[in-house]
Amino acid sequence: MPTTNTFRLDGQHSLEQMVRTALQSASFEISRRAHCELVNNQIRMTGQLTSYYQKQLAQEALRHLHPQWDIINEMEVVGN
């Protein structure tokens, strides 16, 4: 089970760094294959993963960044 991290938006933590750390806590492969952007309080995830399990792990890892943000998971599941 992935480790849950707590993140704060402040001058010491860039959003990009927080997203990357959250994804790495889920899986290094996910962190390499996922792309995220923040638009209007939504985190939009794109990229290609090899399983629906990884797709769900990525989404749950980002959910802890900021509870009020919506997670838009547009990641594709493809074969190896």
N, C-alpha and C positions, 0 to 999 in steps of 0.2 A: 504494500500500500504506500502511495507517495507521502512524503513529509509535507505537512501543512505549514506554510510560512506566513507571517504577518507582514504586510507592507504598508508603508506610509508614503503619501505624496508630499515630499518636502524638497528642499534644496539639495539634500544629500543623495537622493535617490531619483534618478531619471526614470521615466516611465519605461523606456526601452530596456533599461537594466533590470527593472522589476519584472517585466514580462519574461525576459530571457531567463532570469533566475527561477521564476515560477515554472516555466516549461522544463528547465533542466531538472527541477526537483521531481517532475513526473517521469522524464526519460530523456537521455541525451539525444536519442534518435529523433524524438519529437521536437526538441529544441532546434535541431538542424533542419528539419523539414517543414516547420510551421512558420508562417509569416503573419504578423499581427499589426493592426493599426487602430488607433483610437479616433473615432469620429463621432461627435455629438453624444458623448457619454455611452458609446457602444464600442466594444472591442470586437473587431471583425477579424476572424481567423481564416486564413487561406493556406493552401499547400496540399501535399499529397502524403498520406500515411498508408501503412500496410495492413491496418486492422481497425475495426470499429472500436475496439477496446482502447487503442491509442488515441483515437479521435475523442472519446469520452474522457480519457485521462487529461488531455490537453485542455478541454473545456473546463473541467473541474479545477485544474491547477490555476486557471485564470480567474475563476469565480471568486477566489479569496482576495484578489487585488483590491476591489472596491465593490461592495455589495450593491450599490445603486446602478452600476454599469450593466448594460445588457450585453450578453455574449452572443455574437452572431457567428455560428460555426459553419463555415462554408468549405471545410476541409474535405477533400476527396479521399476515398479509400480505394487503393489500387493494388494490384498484385505485386509481388516482389519483383 
